[in-house]
Amino acid sequence: PSIGLITASLTLHAPSQIAAAIKSHASARQLEVAIAMPAIVDYASLQARLNEFRAQNIRGAIINLPLEGSVAEKLVSENPDICCLFLDISPETDVCCVRFDHLDGCSACIRHLWELGHRDFGLLAGPESSVSARMRLSSWRETLHRLGVSNAVTVFGDWSAASGWHNAFKLLHQYPKISAIVVANDQMALGVLSALAQLNRNGSQAVSVTGYDDTADSLYFQPPLTTVAQDFDKLGKRAVEMLIQLVADPQIRIRELLPTRLVIRQSTW
Ligand code: IPT
């Protein structure tokens, strides 16, 4: 028997670690994983992937793509014979999901920088098309607001290191006083660290940087990255376990929230 996985681009570190975890926990339960990686994320393209799964007799699918609530809900109602479990949707979306709690991690990150004395922030968000990117940005802003910080500029990247590199220059140009850059994922933070090194802003003029994900490589960035850890292995394991339960009993409603946690390393001071 097989399960399906529809995933965001596996060139990105987080989705690739999630896919690896799903694959290994599925194997442990003698399940094959059919992987689809659509280039376009809209209802029609996801429906086409589910049709392919149906043709392969697949009855359960894990969907790790940032989806608007209406698209996720429509996929569920139009495909009653395939159980769908979503990993990247907003809390308001009324579908089965296992997802990370962004609130804790995002506010811990801002509070950590504030306690270190930072008052001038650059926010490097993920793409506006991603629900998770939007939720991280609004949590940062809410925490800053609660702390009474109004000096923050925002730019948007596409999750890649290259976009982190370009946006670091843009932020420092728009707001030269920035002392901390809060980044929506580790790959973009890698690009930011590289730009700062190039500008010699990693010595006494240093800018603090935080990431998000704690992917396997982030400990080896220069300097080692302070970031918000999401346990991708745990997400993969729970997703496989929950999907098996859901296929056995399609009436049950699964909504699981996994914690995130701030990991403090040398990129913040
Ligand atoms: C999310 C990652 O945090 C981010 O770095 C990026 O890779 C994105 O996925 C791609 O969609 S993790 C997701 C489960 C919210």
Residues whose N, C-alpha, C, O or C-beta is under 5 A from the ligand:
A	BS01	IPT	A8 L12 A14 P15 L87 D88 S132 W159 A184 N185 Y212 D213
